[in-house]
């Protein structure tokens, strides 16, 4: 420790440390907002504002929860509207079973972070059924496509 109480080898004051800390915090908040926005875009019923205040590690899970909840709400609204029109429960179930869209593939936290750098992170491909030589060839071919 030096005479002024700062660790040896540093000549920065507490004010400078505080400014660096605040700048880093602001940068982290901005990055978190970008990640939250990208994760929200992968869920049709989730807005970035819905993920405000959620820990960065829990963004994907929370977005999936919100998506599921809102999808259930939409289904219930449709069901009650059709019941109001006099449709039988059996007919409603038949129509709704055929009209449920496939769930979108959510963007993982690591994919969203990878996309920040401008180079999209491709989804992993299952090469488990290939021989080692074929795995190498497939990897090289995938890299050439980029």
Phi, psi and omega in degrees: 000143178272178182297329183272003177093357179274153180299150179302143176089358178243137178245014183271145178275172177299326179296318180294318177299317180299317179297317178296318179299313180295322178295319179294319178299316180296319179295317178298319177297318180295317178296320179297321178296321179294316179297316179299320179296316180293320178294319179297323179297333180280354178240118187296337185252011183245135177252153178305326180297333179294338184259008179296133178083359179274137177303146183302323181288346183251006184300312183297315181295317180294320178298320178295321178297314180296316180302313181296316180297314181290327177296318178296320178298317179297316180299319180293321177297316179297315181300313182292326177295318179290325176295324178295333178276357177093013179288146177284156180299323180296316180294320178298315180298319179297313182294318181288327179294326180275347185250005181285118180288155177293142180290138178290152177283117182289154176275129179284165180300318181291325176295318180296319178294321179295326180288344179296327183281357179094345178255111183296142177271121181281152177293147181290146180250140181278109178254017188296334182270003181263155174287162181304319179295320179292326177297317179296314180298319179294321178295318178296317180297320179295321179292327179291332180289339183285000000 
